[in-house]
Amino acid sequence: MAVTTVSQEVDQINKLTTTTRMVLVIEYNGTRYHGWQLQSGLPTIQGEIEKALLKLTGERTRVMAASRTDAGVHACGQVVSFLTGSAYLKQTYIDGLNYYLPRDIAVKEAYRVGDSLNVRRDAVSRQYSYHIFNSQTRSPLREGLSYRVSGHLDVDAMNRACHVLIGRHDLASFSSGSGTNVGSTVRNVHRAEFHRGGKMVIFDMVANAFLPHQVRSTVGALIRVGLGRMSEGQFYSIMDAREPGLGRPTAPACGLYLMQVNYPRSFEEETP
């Protein structure tokens, strides 16, 4: 009996003194939020996650995201991590956090991983999608979740234009403009394509990393191609100019989704 008691005490001490890294995959409707990153006095996704973690674990902990989404942007597969001294099971994190989180944010998966994993630095690519509702009449069911374009879009022309994005390019023209400290503006784009399903036109873009407002600026220019207001050659010229902000105006945030973040190994393989 004494041995069991000592063992239990040691386990409790280890739980209190050992921290582990948890990874969460989360989904959210970004309409009500001022983006991912904490902002004083404003609702953010990071702020809500950290408040829920405090309620669940009693710990004040900082949460890191693989990609910082802007105000009004949504996510289906945002990846976040944090350090914790809690020994909760993975399912407890999912159920407990979803109990405390608002209805427009949900934890879908949870993993206990090695301390060396950095969800931002170790990601090999990210996929964003942009949803366009191509209709002359508005749809209350799609309001805030897509961008309505009333004129007919020539998706074939848009695909011919965006094909030039694939590969390693300087995409400064599709960044948010002067004053943005992003270092190199060269990115590796693995996929850039539109597909239509009825009145929905969806743009998918996969790259190693993204510049601020890159997808929205790219889509804004490609919509002008699709409407016949810009030639494919003019789109190429914008990219070749490598002039920050030249791709403006950007498409609205409501149509943008962070779909997934890709890593060299699955999180199950990262489990210590």
Secondary structure, 3 states (H helix, E strand, C coil): CHHHHHHHHHHHHHHHHCCEEEEEEEEECHHHCCCCCCECCECCHHHHHHHHHHHHHCCCCCCEECCCCCCCCEEEEEEEEEEECCCCCHHHHHHHHHHHCCCCEEEEEEEEECCCCCCCCCCCEEEEEEEEEECCCCCCCCECCEEEECCCCCHHHHHHHHHHHCEEEECHHHCCCCCCCCCCCEEEEEEEEEEEECCEEEEEEEECCCCCCHHHHHHHHHHHHHCCCCCHHHHHHHHHHCCCCCCCCCCCHHHEEEEEEECCCCHHHHCC
